[in-house]
């Protein structure tokens, strides 16, 4: 029992066989005219066309308190030591 795709390729091949079409050429030609699925696929296609295209989702920013907005700095834990500054490995060019 062949699939719908195979049946479609065979019908395209039979139509083009008299003109000297190869099976490979028939598959390329069938790809352009093949409609996937039946009634279910048609209903799904209608729903997809009506739906809005999805874009990238953006992460929501965390809420900032009023004190943080005013100072411009975020609170720092006093028990944690700050990281040492990285030293330059190469000497500066003159």
C-alpha positions as CSV (number, residue, x, y, z in Angstrom):
1,X,0.0,0.0,0.0
2,X,2.0,3.1,-1.2
3,X,1.8,6.4,0.5
4,X,0.1,9.5,-1.0
5,X,3.5,10.9,-2.0
6,X,4.4,7.7,-3.9
7,X,1.1,7.7,-5.7
8,X,1.5,11.3,-6.7
9,X,5.0,10.7,-8.0
10,X,3.8,7.7,-10.0
11,X,1.0,9.7,-11.6
12,X,3.4,12.5,-12.6
13,X,5.9,9.9,-13.9
14,X,3.2,8.2,-16.0
15,X,2.2,11.5,-17.5
16,X,5.8,12.5,-18.4
17,X,7.0,9.1,-19.4
18,X,5.9,9.5,-23.0
19,X,7.9,12.7,-23.2
20,X,11.1,11.0,-22.0
21,X,10.9,12.0,-18.3
22,X,13.1,10.1,-15.9
23,X,11.8,9.0,-12.5
24,X,14.2,11.4,-10.9
25,X,12.8,14.3,-13.0
26,X,9.3,13.1,-12.1
27,X,10.1,13.4,-8.4
28,X,11.4,17.0,-8.8
29,X,8.3,17.9,-10.8
30,X,6.0,16.2,-8.3
31,X,7.6,18.1,-5.4
32,X,6.2,21.4,-6.9
33,X,2.6,20.2,-7.2
34,X,2.2,17.9,-4.2
35,X,-0.2,19.0,-1.5
36,X,0.4,17.3,1.8
37,X,-2.4,15.6,3.8
38,X,-6.1,15.5,3.3
39,X,-9.0,17.2,5.1
40,X,-7.0,17.4,8.4
41,X,-4.1,19.1,6.7
42,X,-6.4,21.6,5.0
43,X,-8.0,22.5,8.3
44,X,-4.6,22.9,9.9
45,X,-3.4,25.1,7.0
46,X,-6.5,27.4,7.5
47,X,-5.7,27.7,11.2
48,X,-2.0,28.5,10.5
49,X,-2.9,31.3,8.1
50,X,-5.2,32.9,10.6
51,X,-2.7,32.7,13.5
52,X,-0.2,35.6,14.0
53,X,3.4,34.8,13.2
54,X,5.4,34.2,16.4
55,X,8.4,36.4,17.1
56,X,11.2,36.1,19.6
57,X,10.1,36.2,23.2
58,X,11.8,38.8,25.4
59,X,12.6,38.3,29.0
60,X,10.9,40.6,31.4
61,X,13.1,42.8,33.4
62,X,13.1,42.3,37.1
63,X,11.4,45.1,39.0
64,X,13.7,47.7,40.5
65,X,13.0,49.4,43.8
66,X,12.9,53.2,44.1
67,X,16.1,53.4,46.1
68,X,18.0,51.5,43.5
69,X,16.7,53.8,40.8
70,X,17.8,56.8,42.7
71,X,21.3,55.6,43.6
72,X,21.9,53.8,40.3
73,X,23.6,51.0,42.2
74,X,22.3,47.6,43.2
75,X,22.8,46.4,46.8
76,X,26.0,44.5,47.5
77,X,26.3,41.8,50.2
78,X,28.9,43.0,52.7
79,X,30.2,39.5,53.5
80,X,31.3,38.9,49.9
81,X,34.7,40.2,48.8
82,X,34.9,41.9,45.4
83,X,36.9,40.3,42.7
84,X,40.4,41.6,42.2
85,X,40.9,43.6,39.0
86,X,42.5,41.8,36.1
87,X,46.1,42.7,35.3
88,X,47.2,43.5,31.8
89,X,49.3,40.8,30.3
90,X,50.9,42.8,27.5
91,X,52.7,46.1,28.0
92,X,51.1,49.2,26.6
93,X,52.3,50.3,23.2
94,X,54.0,53.7,23.0
